[in-house]
Structures are given as C-alpha cells and as structure tokens.
C-alpha cells in the first residue's frame, strides 16, 4: 500500500537538493547568455506615412470599409517594384524582402508604418526612409492619373534605433532559467521516496 503524500517531507526533500536547482539554473543562464551574445544584433526602424483621402471633406466620417481599403497601401509599400530599387541601393538580395521589410496599417488608422530590420541601425533607418519616399512617389504618379486617389505624406521620418530587437537576451535568459527550474523540479520529484 502506497504511503500518503507528506507535503512537509517533500518540501524538506527539495530544500536538501537546492544545489541541484542552483546548478541547473546557472548552467541554463550561462548557456542562454552565451548563445544570445553570439547571435547577430538586428535593429528595426519605423517611418510613418499618413494617408489623406481626396474627395472626402474633413468633417465627413471615415467608414470602416474605407479604412479597411487602406490596407492595400501596405501591399503597395512592400511591392517587389519598390523593394527592387531598395535592394540595389542598399546591396540587399531580393529574397531578403520578407525578413527585412514589413508595411503595416494599424487598425482604424490612416497611417501606414514602414518597418525595416537590418544589422546596422543607421542603414535600417535609411532603408525605411527610402521605402517610404518611394511609396509616396509611386502613389503621386498613379494619383496624377486619377484625381480621386488618396494622397500619401511622410509624417514621421523615424529615428535611428538604439536598442536591438533581436536577440532578446534578458527574455532568453529568463526563459532558459524557467525551463531549467521546471525540468529540474520534475527530475528531482521523480526520485522522491
């Protein structure tokens, strides 16, 4: 017949093996810190473009359908045509587009955010500015042919990123320590009794 579980005895058992937990957590933290330090740092710069509707009066409310239609500008900014010029100017490969560039229109806003991620913070900002400027110019060319088109204007030229977005060293170390703590608890608990 199995003995009943004694929480005090189990707690004392874990306390006597504190050094196992400390060693596992220390090793996990050191490994995560080493791996994070070895990974290349990546910086993301953001430039914002405002989308001004033509043909709508300032007092007229924007419909949800109209705001949703503005998502097409995100595809416009991330087009192969615009990225091809950026790739040539910044010595990038066209296959890097998905990892380097994202164009996002926040929900319910008339703003388009151009985000670029590179290993050099200055180049990331210059690339974002270039993509934004090309998007505005391309829109001007197509809007000239159509008087009803929206007008795009850069409202935030962005700032040079100071902190990398990757690797997230603190988060990596915390995650490794937590996983080591859980794995050690399971391993030590399996040997209880």
N, C-alpha and C positions, 0 to 999 in steps of 0.2 A: 504494500500500500504506500502511495506517494505521501511524503511529508507535506504539511500545509506550508504555503509560501510565507516567509517571515521577512517583512519589509526592512526591519532594523538590521537583521543579519545580512540581507542583500546590500544595504547601504554601507555597512561596515566592510563587506567584501569589496565593494567598489572603491572605498576610501583607501584600503590597503594596496590597491593597484593603481593609485593616482599617477605613478611614474609612467605607466604604460600609455595612459591618456596624454600626458605631457610630451612624451617622446613621439607619439604618432602625430599629434597636432604640430609640434615643432618641425618634424620632418616634412609634413604636408605644406606648412607655411614656407619653409625654405625652398621646396621644390617649385611651388607656385610662383614665388618671388623670382626665382632663377629663370623660369620659363617666360614669365611676363617681361623681365628685363631683356631677354634675348629677342623678343618679338619686335618688329619694326613699329615705330610710333606713327600713327595716322592722325591727321588734323582735318576737321570739316569746317569749311567756310560757307556762310549763307548770305545771299543777296536777295532782296525782296523787290518785286515788281508789283505795282498797283495796276489793276485793270479798270480803266474808266470807260463806262458804257457810252456810246454815241447814240443819240436818238432818244435817250431817256432823260427826263428832267430830273434835277437833283431831288425834288420833292417826291417823285414817284417811288413807291416801294419796289424793292427787288424781289422778284418771285423766286421760289425755291427752284423752279425749273431753270430759270435764267442763271442762278448761282451754280447749279449743277452743270450747266452747259459750259461754264468757265473752266471746267476740268480739262477741256480739250487743249487749253493753253499749256498745261503740264506736258502733254504729249508733244506739243509744238516745240517747247524748250528742249526736250530730251530727244529731238528728232536726229536721225542719222546725218541729215544735211548739216545741222548746226554743229554736231559733235565732230564731224569730219574736219571742219575748219579748226576746231579746238585741238584735235588730235595732232594736226600738222603743226600748229603754232607751239604747242606745249610738249611735243615729242611723245605723244601717247599712242598706244595701239587702239584701233577701233574696237577690238574685243574687250577693252577695259571699260567701256562705257557704263555698263551696269554696276561696276564696283566703284567707279569714280564719280558718277553724276546721278543725282535724283532731282526731279522737279515735282513739287508738291503744292497743291492748292488746298489750304486749310478749310475745313468745313464752314460754310456760311460766310466766307470772307471773299473779298475781291482782290486778294493778294495771291501772288504766285511766288513761292520760295524756290530758289535755285541753290542746291547744296552740292558742293564738290568736296571730295575727300582725297587727299594726297599725303605723301610723307613729308612735304615741306609746307609749313603754314602759309608762307608768302605766296607760293605757287598755287596753293588751294584757293586763296582769296582772288588772285589774278584770274584763275580759270573760271571761278564763279562770276566774276565781273564780265569776263569775255562772253560767256554763255548768255548772261542777262542782256548785254548790249546787242548781241547778235539776234536774240529773240525779239527785242524791241524793234530792231532794224527790219527784220524779216516781216514782222507784223505791219510796220509802216508801209512796206512795199505792197503787201496784199490789201491793206486798208485803203490805200490810194486808189486802187481799182474799184473798191466797194465803199461807198460813203457811209454805209450803215455799220461798218466794223467797229470793234472796240479799240480804244487807244491804250497802249501799254507805256508805262513810265517807271523807271527805276526810282524807288523812294528810299531804299536803304542800300547803300553801296557796300555794306558789311564791314567788319573789322577783322584784322588778322587774328586767327585763333591762337590762344596762348597755351591751352591745355589739350593734350591729345585725346581723341575719342576712343582710341584703342592703342594698346591694351589697357583694360581697366584693372590695374594692378591691385588696388585695395579690394575690389569686389572678387577678383580671382583668389587672393589670399584668404579672404573671409569664407568663400565657398569651399576651398580646399580644407581649411581647418574644420568647418562644419561637417563635411563628408568624412574626414578622418575621425572626428569625435563620434559620429554615428556608427561608423564601421567598427571602431574600437569597442564601443558600448555593446554592439551585437556580438563581437568576438569574445569579449570578456564575460558577457552574460551567458553565453553558450557553455562556458566552463564552470558556471556556478553550481555548487554541490559536488 
